[in-house]
Amino acid sequence: MGRKIKNFSNYLSRFVSDERIEAIAKASSFKKRNSAISPKAFLDVVFFCNSDKSPSLSEYSIDLEHQHGVSVSKQALDKRFNENTKQMLKDLLQEVLTKQMANNSVKSISSSWFTDIRIMDSSEFKVSKRAADTFPGYGGEGREASVQIQFEYQLLSSMVTELSIGSSRDSDSIEGMKNIKKVPPKTLLLRDLGYFSPKAFEELSSKGIYFISRAKSQWNFYTLKGGEYSLLSTASIISLLKDQKEKYLDMEVYVGQKACTKVRLVANLLTEEQKQKRLKNKSARRKLGPDALEAIGINLFVTNVESEKCTACQVYDLYSLRWQVELVFKTWKSVMKLHKIHPMNATRLECIILIKLLWVMLNWTFLNHLKRLTQMDLSFHKLVTTLQGRSKSLALPVLQNSHLLFEWLTGLYRISKVFHEKEYKKGRKKVSDILARTCQNVP
């Protein structure tokens, strides 16, 4: 065990070496001949100061003086948050993403059916209207500017495959298909409705990529009999469910205005309690029309995963895994305070968010490594809470010293074994159990 921790500490210390930081800083033009602030000093101060808050320029200046003996006014420091700094941070984040993918090449869970399972979603938060030109919001008082972070990770291997910053106006459907050529065949995509459409289903199926998605009741569903397409209404689906003994309706249909894509339609009726809860949530946001009211009491899913691989019940279980990403977003905001940024210009704002995302990735790397060491289902929320409290002891000099980092990681390993195991509510299925039953062909 000690050898594995030591290997990991060596990996991290090499990655954040002075030489690598200098190379990235020079390539982005952050480092210039007459620069008073070295890349190492800048990153050491802003990276760890931003782990749980958004410090002022004065706080940065004080920390630079205290930790590195560099005296810089807050005005001069403000000028360092420029396009060159933004590029350096983008390059660092991209390198972190690339490195963690190389370091996590062995899957922790094997799958009989899927190359991997990718979960993608976005998280939004409001920012100062000073950043409205770069991050336009939806308009209205207090909504002039907002940031959207796109996040995708692979459930079986725990690799992050997408982590990018944009505006809340950016389309999820466009972002979701942007890098689809890089997705291997037989990968299962779990995303919400904003990322999918009948047109996307056709493209994914043609590439051999699996998907499970909620379906909109207003989509056109057709059955094919005798060479003729017949429209399948929501009322017809509800009638079929009520007439059968099984809980789930599982049938082959065609979806899209031109009936272009063949999918499995999986549906079930909600209990009266579930129906009233959904009605309350939806009616609070907008007035519901007759079609929307009719669809309140039914769950609709579409997938191209063959029925011999996953039953209708297993399709539901697999889709439930998508909510793991909501737990990640909750941790980002409640513990890491990703959205707590005071008013500033757009360039500095983007730099601060990139710094916070670098901290996110460092925490994610620790989580994956500790999962492999402990062979436990660890809670990201619990681990990050601990790391926030210990972030002051994890400065750049510690990360760059494999011996000091080894001691720091050993202490974290002991804590994780005792305190960081994930807890599940009574009756809720564990992620590992769902994956075992659906990915390893266990009946």
Protein Blocks (a to p, Z undefined) as FASTA:
>chain_A
ZZmmmmmmmmmmmmmgmklmmmmmmmnomacfklcbdfklmmmmmmmmmmmpccdfklmm
mmmmmmnopacdfklmmmmmcfklmmmmmmmmmmmmmmmmmmmmpcfbdcfkbmbdcddd
dddddddfklmmmmccebpehilbccdddddddfklopafbdcdddfkbcfklmmmmmmm
mpcghiacdddfklgcfklmmmmmmnopacdddddfkbccdddeehiacdddfklmmmmm
mmpmbfbdcddddedjklpaccddddddddfklmmmmmmmmmmmpccdfklmmmmmpccd
ddfbdfklpcfklmmmmmmmmmmmmmmmmmmmmmnommlccdddfklmmmmmmmmmmmmm
mmmmmmmmmmmmnopacdfklmmmmmmmmmmmmcfklmmmmklmmmmmmmmmmmmmmmmp
ccddehiacfklmmmmmmnopZZ
